[in-house]
Amino acid sequence: MLPYLQALTLLDQRRREDVAAAVHAHFARRRDDFAVLDRALGAFLLGADPAEPRRSPPVAEPGDGDGSVSSASGETRQLNILDDADDPEVPLALATYSATEVLRHKDFAALSDEEMRAVRRMIQQMVTPAGRRRSRRYQRGGDERLDLRRVLRQSLRFNGEPLLFAWRRRRWKPRPVVLLCDISGSMERYTRLLLHFAYAMENASERVEAFVFATRLTRITRQLRIHNADLALDRVMATVEDWSGGTRIGESIDDFNRRFGRRFLGHGATAVVISDGWDRGDPALLAQATLRLQRSCHRLIWMNPLMGAPGFEPLTLGLRAVLPYVDDFISAHNLVSLEQLQELLENLDDRRQVRRQYLQPA
């Protein structure tokens, strides 16, 4: 019962469909439990008789183009992601899990409006603070190192005999993350959801800085730090002047290095660039700017939504210019790829890894 009450605090209780969805999620075990629960909810909210059968929706005429299918008895069923989702013999948990798995692996560019809303909710639940790093400062406790200062201070109580031992350990701090998201025309199919991912990361940790770029660089950290995702993204779109424009990746990264690099890339920060690599600028400038970005941060991760396409190869001039200086090259086309980034950020080593270009023979 407690999880259901907690769910009610997170939704709009004025919307009956939201309350009904929470009731279905926490109390239903099979699809045919919905009718009983709906009658009970109606009795509680509207004073309806629970014994009264649920009023069935009107039967749609065939050929209306609403994605429904009519049976011989006149009953209409809405097509679902799964063929067996309406089967009362299929456990609800299994059907829900299967639908979730379909959404996790589906390309963002192929999502419908309803699926996109579901994916946004899943992103909000998935994102957690992006890992921690060990600070240079110490705190009391643990068993890492002997705190000689406290040992000597306490020994004064025993005529200078060190009878009590004190220990100290390193403090842990959130690891800073810098997001650089491409919002050019070639990224238009993915931009909205990827910015929602940036919004979720921004609100999960105080050490996240977000930037977008097409032909110029724009900082959007302040616009994302409000507790309404739609309003935050609308403010971002109103702030950015080059939305869905051309692409100047090299110039944008170089601008970041000069204006913000020293300010935001210290203290073990991780830089995440989300771009398909289509660049109209100078490949030499892009390579030089990426190298400087990599040397300034603890880890450089490049995410490319096009990696989800079958047979993808990084053949563009932009990707060929940056790959020697990228520590991790991963996809960004579905929820699974965002989960991989989340796992990568949470498990970064304290020590900076040996850069790939230094391992190449001279």
C-alpha positions, 0 to 999 in steps of 0.5 A: 500500500505504501508504494501506491500512496507514494505514487499519488504524491507524484501525480496530478490527483485531479486527473482521474486517468492518472489515479486509475493508472496508479491503481492498475500498476499497484493492485492489478495482477492481470488485464481482467482486473482492470474492470473490477478496480475501475468500478471500485475507483468509481465508487470511491470518487463518484459514489458509483455502485461497485456492482454496476458493470463498467460502461463499455466505450462506443464501438468505432466504425471500421476504416476510421483510420484510428489504428483500431481493429473490430471483431465479429461481435462488434467489440473494438480493441486498440492495437497495442505494441504487443499482440498479447497485451490484452490477453487476460491469461498474460500476467500484467507484469510480463506485458508491462515488462515486454512493452518497456523492453520494446521502448528501451531498444526503439530508436528515438527517431521512430517513436510516436508521440505517446511513446515519446512521452513514455520514454521521457518518463523513463529517462526521468526515473533512470537518471541518477547523479553521475558518479563520485570522485575522491577529494584531496581533503580528509574526514574522520572515520574509516580505516585508510590512514592514521590521523596522527594529529588527533592521536597526539592530541588525545595522547595528552590525556595519558601523559603522552602515551598514544593509547587511542588511535584515530583514523581518517579517510578521503572525502567523496564529492560529485564528479562534475559533468559537462554536456555539449549537445549538437542541435543542428539540422542533422540532429533534429530527430533526436534533439528533443529527447537528448535535451530532456536527458540533459534536463534530467541530469541537470536536476539530478546533480548540482555539478552538471553544466549543459551547452548546445551548439550548431553554428555557435555555442550557447550555455543552457544550464540556468534554463534547465534548472527549473522543476518543469521539463517542458517549460525548461526546454521551451526556454532553451529553444527561446534562448538558442538562436541557431536551432536546427541550423548548420554545424560548426563543431570545431569552432563551437568546441574551440569556443568552449575551450577558450571561454569555459574550459578552465572554469568547468573542466577542473576537479576531475570533470567528464566531458560528454559530446553528443553529435553525429559528427557532420561538420561544415568547418575545418577538420583540422580545427575540430581535431585540435579543439577535441585534443585540447578538450580531452587533455583538459578533462578527466574523460571525454565521451562522444555519443553519436545517434547514428551508431544505431543504424545497421552497418554504421561506420565513422566515415565522415571527416568530422568523426575521423578527425575526433576519434583519435582523441575520444576516450569512449565512442558510444551510441545515443539512439535509444534508452539502452545507450543512455543507460550505458552512458549512465553506467559509464559515468557511475563507474569511472576510475579515479585515475585518468586512463592512458590516452589512446593516441599515446599508445600508438607507435611513433 
